[in-house]
Amino acid sequence: MPSVTLTKAEAALALGMSVRSLDKYVMPEVRVIRRGSMVLIPVRELERWAEASAESTL
């Protein structure tokens, strides 16, 4: 079964960036699920962020 949410480390790996870059560039723009100290990021939020952040090249 495919994952619906990812940890910060998994999300960073999925986007091809460091956790530090994820914290700086992605986390302010995505909704997350918090349960105690656990932070889960919905895969759909990462996909939405990537789509919105993509630029066209000429």
N, CA and C atoms as a LAMMPS dump frame, in Angstrom:
ITEM: TIMESTEP
0
ITEM: NUMBER OF ATOMS
174
ITEM: BOX BOUNDS ff ff ff
-5.0000000000000000e+02 5.0000000000000000e+02
-5.0000000000000000e+02 5.0000000000000000e+02
-5.0000000000000000e+02 5.0000000000000000e+02
ITEM: ATOMS id mol type element x y z
1 1 1 N 0.845 -1.171 0
2 1 2 C 0 0 0
3 1 3 C 0.895 1.241 0
4 2 1 N 0.647 2.196 -0.887
5 2 2 C 1.466 3.415 -0.923
6 2 3 C 1.26 4.281 0.318
7 3 1 N 2.296 5.004 0.687
8 3 2 C 2.211 5.887 1.854
9 3 3 C 1.309 7.074 1.557
10 4 1 N 0.557 7.475 2.551
11 4 2 C -0.302 8.652 2.454
12 4 3 C 0.406 9.85 3.065
13 5 1 N 1.262 9.583 4.061
14 5 2 C 2.047 10.626 4.716
15 5 3 C 3.506 10.194 4.791
16 6 1 N 4.372 11.185 4.966
17 6 2 C 5.806 10.926 5.106
18 6 3 C 6.349 11.704 6.292
19 7 1 N 7.404 11.182 6.888
20 7 2 C 8.12 11.943 7.905
21 7 3 C 8.913 13.039 7.198
22 8 1 N 9.482 13.953 7.952
23 8 2 C 10.281 15.017 7.345
24 8 3 C 11.473 14.438 6.583
25 9 1 N 12.123 13.452 7.147
26 9 2 C 13.276 12.839 6.474
27 9 3 C 12.846 12.165 5.176
28 10 1 N 11.725 11.461 5.199
29 10 2 C 11.22 10.802 3.998
30 10 3 C 10.789 11.822 2.953
31 11 1 N 10.147 12.899 3.393
32 11 2 C 9.703 13.945 2.474
33 11 3 C 10.898 14.621 1.808
34 12 1 N 11.926 14.912 2.587
35 12 2 C 13.134 15.527 2.027
36 12 3 C 13.751 14.616 0.974
37 13 1 N 13.848 13.335 1.273
38 13 2 C 14.404 12.369 0.332
39 13 3 C 13.547 12.307 -0.932
40 14 1 N 12.234 12.288 -0.769
41 14 2 C 11.322 12.223 -1.914
42 14 3 C 11.47 13.443 -2.823
43 15 1 N 11.764 14.599 -2.243
44 15 2 C 11.926 15.827 -3.027
45 15 3 C 13.36 16.048 -3.497
46 16 1 N 14.277 15.204 -3.039
47 16 2 C 15.678 15.331 -3.452
48 16 3 C 16.387 16.489 -2.8
49 17 1 N 16.048 16.762 -1.542
50 17 2 C 16.688 17.869 -0.826
51 17 3 C 17.004 17.448 0.595
52 18 1 N 17.744 18.28 1.292
53 18 2 C 18.074 18.004 2.684
54 18 3 C 16.894 18.368 3.58
55 19 1 N 16.908 17.857 4.797
56 19 2 C 15.87 18.195 5.775
57 19 3 C 15.941 19.692 6.078
58 20 1 N 17.136 20.237 6.104
59 20 2 C 17.302 21.678 6.349
60 20 3 C 16.612 22.498 5.244
61 21 1 N 16.788 22.104 3.996
62 21 2 C 16.125 22.792 2.885
63 21 3 C 14.612 22.587 2.94
64 22 1 N 14.187 21.398 3.31
65 22 2 C 12.756 21.131 3.477
66 22 3 C 12.166 22.079 4.517
67 23 1 N 12.852 22.204 5.641
68 23 2 C 12.383 23.104 6.701
69 23 3 C 12.308 24.549 6.217
70 24 1 N 13.295 24.967 5.453
71 24 2 C 13.379 26.36 5.019
72 24 3 C 12.408 26.703 3.891
73 25 1 N 12.302 25.833 2.882
74 25 2 C 11.557 26.168 1.68
75 25 3 C 10.168 25.54 1.585
76 26 1 N 9.999 24.366 2.15
77 26 2 C 8.751 23.622 1.947
78 26 3 C 7.803 23.722 3.137
79 27 1 N 8.325 23.504 4.33
80 27 2 C 7.458 23.427 5.511
81 27 3 C 6.578 24.659 5.724
82 28 1 N 7.061 25.877 5.435
83 28 2 C 6.181 27.037 5.623
84 28 3 C 4.975 27.051 4.672
85 29 1 N 5.022 26.251 3.61
86 29 2 C 3.985 26.306 2.58
87 29 3 C 3.075 25.083 2.531
88 30 1 N 3.298 24.093 3.384
89 30 2 C 2.468 22.883 3.345
90 30 3 C 1.739 22.663 4.667
91 31 1 N 0.596 22.017 4.563
92 31 2 C -0.14 21.618 5.763
93 31 3 C 0.46 20.315 6.269
94 32 1 N 0.512 20.16 7.576
95 32 2 C 1.082 18.958 8.184
96 32 3 C 0.119 18.397 9.225
97 33 1 N 0.391 17.164 9.618
98 33 2 C -0.348 16.499 10.69
99 33 3 C 0.599 16.4 11.869
100 34 1 N 0.211 16.979 12.992
101 34 2 C 1.036 16.93 14.207
102 34 3 C 0.339 16.064 15.252
103 35 1 N 1.071 15.141 15.805
104 35 2 C 0.61 14.299 16.903
105 35 3 C 1.753 14.22 17.902
106 36 1 N 1.647 15.03 18.955
107 36 2 C 2.757 15.118 19.905
108 36 3 C 3.957 15.708 19.197
109 37 1 N 5.093 15.036 19.293
110 37 2 C 6.295 15.529 18.622
111 37 3 C 6.415 15.016 17.185
112 38 1 N 5.49 14.151 16.783
113 38 2 C 5.521 13.588 15.435
114 38 3 C 4.925 14.58 14.439
115 39 1 N 5.608 14.752 13.324
116 39 2 C 5.121 15.601 12.237
117 39 3 C 5.058 14.739 10.983
118 40 1 N 3.866 14.633 10.402
119 40 2 C 3.678 13.87 9.172
120 40 3 C 3.212 14.823 8.077
121 41 1 N 3.753 14.633 6.891
122 41 2 C 3.436 15.496 5.763
123 41 3 C 2.672 14.67 4.735
124 42 1 N 1.448 15.07 4.419
125 42 2 C 0.692 14.338 3.398
126 42 3 C 1.396 14.393 2.042
127 43 1 N 1.458 13.261 1.361
128 43 2 C 2.09 13.184 0.048
129 43 3 C 1.418 14.164 -0.909
130 44 1 N 0.116 14.301 -0.834
131 44 2 C -0.597 15.24 -1.71
132 44 3 C -0.132 16.675 -1.503
133 45 1 N 0.211 17.038 -0.262
134 45 2 C 0.727 18.388 -0.003
135 45 3 C 2.077 18.589 -0.674
136 46 1 N 2.925 17.567 -0.644
137 46 2 C 4.227 17.663 -1.315
138 46 3 C 4.047 17.78 -2.821
139 47 1 N 3.113 17.015 -3.369
140 47 2 C 2.841 17.088 -4.795
141 47 3 C 2.295 18.473 -5.16
142 48 1 N 1.404 19.008 -4.352
143 48 2 C 0.842 20.344 -4.592
144 48 3 C 1.949 21.391 -4.551
145 49 1 N 2.833 21.291 -3.542
146 49 2 C 3.929 22.244 -3.41
147 49 3 C 4.858 22.173 -4.626
148 50 1 N 5.207 20.963 -5.051
149 50 2 C 6.105 20.802 -6.196
150 50 3 C 5.477 21.385 -7.457
151 51 1 N 4.206 21.134 -7.684
152 51 2 C 3.513 21.659 -8.855
153 51 3 C 3.475 23.192 -8.834
154 52 1 N 3.164 23.758 -7.675
155 52 2 C 3.086 25.212 -7.552
156 52 3 C 4.462 25.867 -7.667
157 53 1 N 5.507 25.149 -7.294
158 53 2 C 6.859 25.712 -7.288
159 53 3 C 7.586 25.524 -8.614
160 54 1 N 7.033 24.699 -9.487
161 54 2 C 7.692 24.412 -10.766
162 54 3 C 7.648 25.654 -11.659
163 55 1 N 8.735 25.875 -12.387
164 55 2 C 8.826 26.988 -13.32
165 55 3 C 8.981 26.439 -14.732
166 56 1 N 8.45 27.151 -15.671
167 56 2 C 8.645 26.803 -17.07
168 56 3 C 10.021 27.271 -17.509
169 57 1 N 10.645 26.495 -18.377
170 57 2 C 11.929 26.91 -18.951
171 57 3 C 11.745 27.143 -20.438
172 58 1 N 12.493 28.066 -20.958
173 58 2 C 12.4 28.38 -22.391
174 58 3 C 13.517 27.739 -23.162
